[in-house]
Amino acid sequence: MTSFLLSTTALAQTSVHGTGRASLTYSDNAFGARSDPLPGQRGPFATVYSQLGAGVLLVHEAPTALYEAGYGLDYSYYFDHPPEFDPNGFNNAVSIRGAFELADTDRLTLAAGATSRTFALYVLDRTRQGAGGVEVPANDTVILNLDWFEAWAHDFSDSLTGTQSSGAGLIFPVQPATPQPWRYQVNAGYGLDLTLGQNAHGIFANGTFFSSVFEDAPADPLQQGADEDRVLLSLIYRYRRDWDALWNSTFSGGFSTEIQPATQKTKTGPIGAASLNFVDIRFQGSLGVAHDTTVNLLANQVFVRDEVNLAGSYSLSDVHPLRANAGVSAGINRVSQFESGAEERITTAQADASIGWYDDAISLILSYQHFRQFDAKSPTNLLGASQHNTLTLFAQGTFPSRIAPPVVVQPPLRVDAAPDPRLTSD
């Protein structure tokens, strides 16, 4: 089987790098507010904000191991903000990633991270990532976010591979002015993947437990009743095919079950996804559709999502690292209440475009995003209309520039494990 770990050296070497980043952003809804705010909530607020940061990165590369550890300190400054809270402040981030070949047949990937930032910036990051659904009003509470991921692969033979993965996430407030929940989740998965030439057949079982816990009664009506547990189970068959050196496709189908442990009620439904991907030296493109379930910790809900997305990236020069990116996506997010059976539904649409200079030492990126969620069918007002336009100029540098490749956490899309950059418009 092809290794996920790509080492460029036959000897172990360690390097230390300084990192720096700066950004200037305009947003017409910088704090993720609803277009139809509930009583007592503020509507969209337009502002310009900036971030300036520095950090350190340690990279270790050996024939059977590649890992990196980094720390970054940023300061976020909003040139204007609502008078009821101050989102300006420092943000800290620590991350560790590693890929290890334990034996000829075993590979292990690890990743962990911790960040502290204001809830306003957390909401902003979620909306920039297209996380539709519930819009929780931003505030200046500092939250700590902890994440963990582990993936192991074992080759039983040249064609059969077993996989195991686990992860955890925790979000909790630090001295909040008003009651805020602790949000956490844990997940685990197991799978088998059979490779036959250009085709791969796999079956995967996954389970997630998540919860929001209030130490005091929540004041926000959106979060009433959020102090509940949920379990999400899924079983999926996945088929991948490499059509040639440039084209590949993926199809998956199965079912998921949501369980409310307090009442033992369950909801089961089908899930599935398909994608077509193209990669050559200058152009990468992807077209995908999905009907799946996703966890929204802000609302402590499982959303059923129907989505279609199209993304592309094109290198504008054979000589210089100048690249243009674009992407569009649209979808419908739905959630059904266990108690009443009422369905909440909202439509989301997103468009992204960017042009950037991507160099090993310095990157400079200009990006634009339009995000909109609309046509809310929400009898309980859990879901509301919201939109934002965001224009960002971002620069980052690594000094000296790193030689070792980055640690890849995700498994490859292609059967032959050839590089397949995950397309984003960031």
N, C-alpha and C positions, 0 to 999 in steps of 0.2 A: 504494500500500500504506500501511497505517496505521503511523505511527512508534511505536517502543517508547519514545521519549523524550518526556516531557511537561514542557514548560517553562512556567512561570507568569509570566515576565517578558520584556519585549522588550529589556532592557538587562542587561549582565553585572553581577553583584553577588556579593560574597564576604562570608561571615559566619563568625565564630568563636564557638564555644559551649563552655561547661564542662559536663561530664557527671559524674554521680554514681550509685552503685548500692549496694544493701545487700540481703543475704538471710540468712535463718535457715532451716535445713533439718534435718529428722529423717529418717533412713533406717535401716531394720533390716538393710541389707546395703550399707553405705556404700562398701565397697571391691570390689564386684563379685565376691564369692567364690562358689564352687560350693556347692550344698547337699550334695553328695556329694564333699567334698574328697579329692584324692589324697594318698597318704602324704607327710608333710612340709608340706602346705598347710594354711592356716588356713581355718576355715569362716566363715559370715556373722558380721559384726561390726556391732552397732547403735550409733549415735552421733548426736549433734547437732553440726552444724558451721555456721559462718557465713562470709560473704564481705563485704568492705567495699572499695569501690574508687572511684576518681575518674579523670577523663581530660579530654581536649580533642578537639573535633571541628571541622574546617574544611570548609565547604561553599561550592562555587562553582557559580553558576547563570548560564547564558547561553542565548540563543536556540537554539544548536546544540550545547550541551554542558552536562552536569550531572555534577559529581564531588565526592567527599567523601573526606577522609582523617582518621583518628582514631587516638588512642593511649589506652590504658587501663592502669592499674596497680591490681591487686586484691591483697588479702591474705586468704588462706584460713586459718581456725582451726578445728581439730577439738577439741571439748571432751573427747573421749576417743579413743584410737586404739591399735592393737596395739603392744606394747612393742618389736617388732623393727624398726619404722621410724617416722619422724616426717613426716607429710604436710603439716604446717603450713609456710606460706611465701608468698612473693610470686609473682604471676602477671602477666606482661606480654603485651600484645596490641597489634599495629599492623595497621591495615587501610586499604586504598585501593580505592575503587570509582569507576567512571566510565562514562557513557553519552554517545556522541558521534554526531552526524549529520555524516558526512564529505561527503555530497553528497545530492541529492534522492533518490538510489537506494541509498545505502550507510549502514549503521549499525554502530557498533562498541561493544561492551561489554567492559570490563576489570575484573578484581577480583584483588587480591592480599592476602595476610595472613601474619603471623608471630606465633606465640604461644610462650611458654615457661611451663611449669607442671609440677607433679609428675605422675608417672605415675598416682598415686592419683586425682587430679582428672580426668585424661584418661579413665580407665576409668569414672569416675562420669558424665561427660558422655556417653560412648557408651551406657551403660545407660539414661540419661534419654532418649536419642533412640531407644530401642527397637532398638539394634543387637544382635540376638541372635546366638547361635552360640557361639564360643569365649569362655570367661571366663578371662582371664589374671590371676593374682594381682597386686593393686596393690602398689606400693612407693613409696619417697620419692625415686626417681631423677627428676631434672629432665629433661624432654624438650623439644626445640625442634621445632615443627611449622610448616612452610612450605607455603603453598598459592598456586596461580596459576590463573586462569581467563580465557579470552578467547573471545568470540563475535562473528562478523561476519555480516551479512546484506546481500545485494545483490538488488535488484529488477531482473530481466531484462525484466519487463513489469508491467502492472497486476495480473496474475494469477499470475505465476511468480516465486518467490523462491528464491535459492540461499543456503545457510547453511554456515558453516565454524566449528568450535570446537576449542579445545585446552585442556589443563589439566595440572597437575602437582602432586604432593604429596610431601613428605618429612618423615619423623619420625625423629629420631635422639636418642640419650641424651647427656646432658652429665655426664661423670665418673661413670658408673654403678658401684655397689658390686659388682654381679655382671654377667656378660656379658649385654648387651642388643643386639638387632639394629638396624641402620639399615633403615627401611622406606620404600620410595618407589614411586611410580607416575607414569606419563605416559600421556596419552590424547589422541586426536584424532578428529574426526568431520566428516562432510560430508553434505549433504542437499539435496533439492529439494522445494518445497512449492507445489502448484498450488491456487489458490483459485477456486472456481466458485460464486458467490452465497453461500449459507450453508454451503457444504461446502468442505473443504480435504483434499487428498490429498497425502501426502508419502512419500518414501522416504529412509532415513537409514542410513549406514554408519559404524560406530564401531570403534575399536581401542584397547585398553589394555594396557600392559606394566607389570608390577609385580614387586617382589622384596623379600626380606628378607635382609640380609647381616650375618653375624656376623664381628667381628674376632677373637673367641676362640670356643672351643667352647661352645655353650649348655648350661647346667646344668639348665634346666627340661625335663622329658621332653615337655611339650606342644610345645616348640619344636625338638625334634630333627628334623633334615631340613628345617628351614625355609629353609635357605640355598639356595634354588632360585628360578628365574625362571618366570614364567607370562605368557602372552599370551592375551587375551580379545578375540575379534572378533565383531561382530554386524551383521546386516542386517535392517532393520525397515521395514514399511509401516505408515503411520499415517493414520487417517481421523478428521477432526473435523467436527462439525456443530453449528451454533447452531439450536436448535429454535424459540426466540423470544428475547425480550430477557432472560429469566430462566434458561432451561434450555439446557444444552449437554452434549454427550457426546464422548468420545474412545475410539477403538479402535485397537489396534496389534497386529501379529503379524509374526513372522519367525523367525530362528534365530540361535543363538550357537555359537561354537566356542572351546573352551579348548585351548591348546597348551602342552605342556611342552617347551621348546626343547632341554633336555639329552638327552631320549630321542626327540624328534620324535613323541611320542604325542599324539593328539588325542581330544577328546570333543565331539560335536555334538548339539544338541537344540533343540527348538522353544521360543520365548518369545512372550509376548503379554500384553496388559493391556487393561482396559476401565474406564471411569469415567463416572458420571452426576453432573452438578454443577448446583446451583441457587444463584442469587445475587439477593437483592433488597436493599432499603435496610436492613432489620433482621435478616434471616436469611440465612446461607450454609450450604449443606450439600453433602456429597460422599459418594458410595458408589463404591468401586473394588475390582477384583480384579486380580491379577497373577500371572503365572508367568514369572519372569525370573531373571537371573544377577546376582550382586553380588559385589564384591571385599571380602574381610575381610583387611586388612593385618596385624592382630594374629596371625592364623593363617597368613598367606600362602596363602590358599585362595580358590577361587571357589565360592561357595555358590549352589545352585539353590534358589530361594525361591518358595513358593506362599503367597499372602497375600490376605486380604480385609480391608478397612478401611471404617469409617463414621465421619464427623466432622461436627460441626455447631457453629455459632457464632450466638448470638442477642443482639441489643442489648436490654437491659432497660429502657431509657429513651429517649424522644424528645428529652429535654432534656440529660441528663447522659451522659458517655461510659462507661457501665457495661455491661459485656458478659460473658456467660457462654459458656464453651467446653466441649465434651465430645467424646470420641472413643474408639473401641474398634477393635482390630485383632487378628487371629489369623493364624498362618501356620506353615508347615513349612519348615525350613532343611535342605538335604541337601548332602553333599559326598562324592564318590567318590574313593578313593585310586587314583592311576595305577598303582602297583606291584601291589597286590593285587586291585583292583577292588571291594574291600569298600565298602559304602555306610554313611556316617555320617548319622544323621537325628535331628532334635530338633524339637519343637513349641514355638511361642512364642505368648504371648497378652499383650495390653497394654490397659489402660484408663486414660484420663486425664480429669480434670475440673478446671476452673478458673473463677474469677470475678475480674474485674479492672476497675479504673478506668484507662482508656487515654486519657490526655490528652497534648497536644503537649508540655507542660512536665513533668508528673509522671505516672507510672504506678505503680499498686499492685496486685499480683496475688497471690492465694492459689491454689495448685495442689496437686493430689494425683495420684500415679501408682502404679499397680500393674503390675508386669512379672513375667512368669513364663516360664521355659522348662523343659520337662518331657518325659517319655516318650522319653528318650534311647535310641536304637538305635546304640550306638557301641562296636564291638568293640575299638577302640584307645584308648578313653577320651579322644578328642579333644574330644568334646562332652559336657557334663555339665549336670545340672539346676541351676537357679539361679532366685532370685526376689528381689524387693525391693518394699517399700512406701516411698514418699517423699512427705513433706508439706513444702511450701516456701512461705514468705512472702517476696515479692520486691518491692523498690521501686527505681525509677530515675527520674532527672530530667535534663532538658537546659535549660540556662540561658544566654542567653535561649532560648525555644522557637524551633525552626527553622520557617521559612516554606516553604522549598524542599521539594518532594516527595522521598522516598527514591529512591535509585538501584535500579532493578529489574533484577536479574541474569537471572532466568528469563524466557523468552518467554511470552506470554499463552496460556492454554488456549483462549479463545474465538477463533473465526475473525475476528470483527470487532474483536479486540484490546481489547475493553472490560475495565475492571478486574476481576480475578478473584482476590481475596486467597487465597493458599495457606493452606489450613486447617491450623492446628496447635493443640494444646492447651497450649502453653507460656504 
